[in-house]
């Protein structure tokens, strides 16, 4: 699996929210978010998506 997909799924696990909730967080469609998470799909999450998720994880860890 591509490193960006691996990071996306790791961040998703850390956030402990559903894919539809992640779609809202990152401002992408449910379909695109599903493709970012799927290991077999070639669509990679953009860097700005990962940055948004990293920021959300950091804010969550501050609590």
Backbone as JSON, one array per atom type, in Angstrom:
{
  "sequence": "XXXXXXXXXXXXXXXXXXXXXXXXXXXXXXXXXXXXXXXXXXXXXXXXXXXXXXXXXXXXXXX",
  "N": [[0.85, -1.18, 0.0], [0.47, 2.25, -0.71], [2.46, 4.82, 0.88], [1.03, 7.21, 1.53], [-1.63, 6.35, 1.61], [-1.44, 4.54, 3.68], [-0.8, 6.29, 5.78], [-3.14, 7.86, 5.78], [-5.07, 5.97, 6.61], [-4.04, 5.34, 9.12], [-4.26, 7.81, 10.45], [-7.02, 8.05, 10.31], [-7.79, 5.97, 12.02], [-6.72, 6.98, 14.41], [-8.29, 9.24, 14.77], [-10.72, 8.08, 15.19], [-13.27, 8.19, 13.95], [-16.03, 7.93, 11.63], [-15.91, 7.14, 8.07], [-17.74, 8.81, 6.56], [-17.82, 11.01, 8.32], [-15.16, 11.79, 8.24], [-15.05, 12.59, 5.59], [-16.54, 14.95, 5.71], [-14.91, 16.43, 7.44], [-12.53, 16.74, 5.91], [-13.5, 17.94, 3.68], [-14.19, 16.63, 1.33], [-15.81, 14.43, -1.06], [-17.91, 11.64, -0.11], [-17.45, 9.43, -1.7], [-14.85, 9.91, -2.76], [-13.41, 9.9, -0.37], [-13.76, 7.26, 0.48], [-12.3, 5.99, -1.52], [-9.73, 6.93, -0.97], [-9.2, 5.53, 1.36], [-9.28, 2.87, 0.6], [-7.29, 0.1, -0.04], [-6.91, -1.15, -2.51], [-7.57, 0.69, -4.45], [-6.4, 3.17, -6.73], [-6.42, 5.85, -6.21], [-4.9, 8.44, -4.52], [-4.72, 10.03, -1.32], [-4.65, 13.56, -1.27], [-1.93, 15.76, -0.29], [-2.87, 17.97, 1.19], [-5.17, 16.97, 2.34], [-4.17, 15.04, 4.11], [-2.74, 16.78, 5.75], [-4.81, 18.26, 6.94], [-6.03, 16.22, 8.4], [-3.91, 15.49, 10.1], [-3.72, 17.82, 11.61], [-6.2, 17.78, 12.92], [-5.88, 15.47, 14.48], [-3.77, 16.32, 16.13], [-5.02, 18.43, 17.53], [-6.96, 16.97, 18.86], [-5.37, 15.43, 20.55], [-4.42, 17.31, 22.3], [-6.38, 17.7, 24.11]],
  "CA": [[0.0, 0.0, 0.0], [1.23, 3.5, -0.81], [2.62, 5.46, 2.19], [-0.02, 8.19, 1.83], [-2.82, 5.6, 1.99], [-1.16, 4.01, 5.02], [-0.94, 7.4, 6.73], [-4.56, 8.21, 5.83], [-5.77, 5.0, 7.45], [-3.55, 5.48, 10.49], [-4.91, 9.01, 11.0], [-8.45, 7.71, 10.47], [-7.89, 5.18, 13.25], [-6.45, 7.86, 15.55], [-9.43, 10.13, 14.95], [-11.82, 7.22, 15.64], [-14.54, 8.65, 13.4], [-16.42, 7.19, 10.44], [-15.5, 7.73, 6.8], [-18.56, 9.99, 6.23], [-17.39, 12.13, 9.17], [-13.88, 12.24, 7.7], [-15.36, 13.32, 4.35], [-16.94, 16.3, 6.12], [-13.72, 17.07, 8.0], [-11.56, 17.09, 4.87], [-14.17, 18.67, 2.61], [-14.22, 15.82, 0.11], [-17.01, 13.6, -1.16], [-17.87, 10.32, 0.52], [-16.86, 8.53, -2.69], [-13.4, 10.15, -2.79], [-12.87, 9.47, 0.92], [-13.72, 5.79, 0.44], [-11.19, 5.6, -2.4], [-8.47, 7.2, -0.27], [-9.02, 4.51, 2.39], [-9.22, 1.53, 0.0], [-5.95, -0.3, -0.44], [-6.85, -1.59, -3.9], [-7.84, 1.81, -5.35], [-5.18, 3.92, -7.04], [-6.56, 7.27, -5.85], [-4.14, 8.77, -3.31], [-5.17, 11.25, -0.65], [-3.74, 14.7, -1.47], [-1.19, 16.2, 0.89], [-3.68, 18.86, 2.02], [-6.09, 16.13, 3.12], [-3.39, 14.49, 5.22], [-2.42, 17.9, 6.65], [-6.03, 18.55, 7.71], [-6.22, 15.13, 9.35], [-2.85, 15.61, 11.11], [-4.1, 18.94, 12.48], [-7.31, 17.31, 13.76], [-5.32, 14.54, 15.47], [-3.01, 17.12, 17.09], [-5.98, 19.13, 18.38], [-7.6, 15.96, 19.7], [-4.41, 14.98, 21.55], [-4.23, 18.39, 23.27], [-7.48, 17.67, 25.09]],
  "C": [[0.9, 1.24, 0.0], [1.32, 4.18, 0.56], [1.53, 6.48, 2.53], [-1.33, 7.5, 2.22], [-2.64, 5.04, 3.4], [-1.33, 5.1, 6.06], [-2.4, 7.81, 6.88], [-5.3, 7.27, 6.77], [-5.31, 5.05, 8.9], [-4.21, 6.69, 11.17], [-6.39, 8.77, 11.23], [-8.66, 6.92, 11.76], [-7.67, 6.05, 14.48], [-7.62, 8.79, 15.83], [-10.65, 9.37, 15.47], [-13.18, 7.79, 15.23], [-14.8, 7.89, 12.1], [-15.92, 7.88, 9.17], [-16.41, 8.9, 6.38], [-18.18, 11.22, 7.06], [-16.05, 12.68, 8.69], [-14.1, 13.03, 6.42], [-15.75, 14.76, 4.67], [-15.73, 17.07, 6.62], [-12.77, 17.58, 6.91], [-12.18, 17.82, 3.69], [-14.17, 17.95, 1.28], [-15.49, 14.98, 0.1], [-16.79, 12.27, -0.45], [-17.18, 9.34, -0.41], [-15.33, 8.68, -2.72], [-12.76, 9.65, -1.5], [-12.75, 7.96, 0.98], [-12.54, 5.32, -0.4], [-9.84, 5.86, -1.74], [-8.17, 6.08, 0.73], [-8.79, 3.12, 1.8], [-7.81, 1.22, -0.5], [-5.83, -0.64, -1.92], [-7.07, -0.45, -4.9], [-6.58, 2.63, -5.55], [-5.26, 5.39, -6.63], [-5.88, 7.54, -4.51], [-4.71, 10.01, -2.65], [-4.17, 12.38, -0.88], [-3.06, 15.11, -0.17], [-2.02, 17.11, 1.79], [-4.71, 18.1, 2.85], [-5.37, 15.56, 4.33], [-3.05, 15.59, 6.22], [-3.62, 18.24, 7.52], [-6.25, 17.48, 8.77], [-5.17, 15.17, 10.45], [-3.21, 16.7, 12.12], [-5.23, 18.51, 13.42], [-6.82, 16.36, 14.84], [-4.56, 15.33, 16.54], [-3.94, 17.86, 18.04], [-6.66, 18.16, 19.35], [-6.66, 15.54, 20.84], [-4.14, 16.05, 22.61], [-5.26, 18.34, 24.38], [-7.19, 16.75, 26.22]]
}
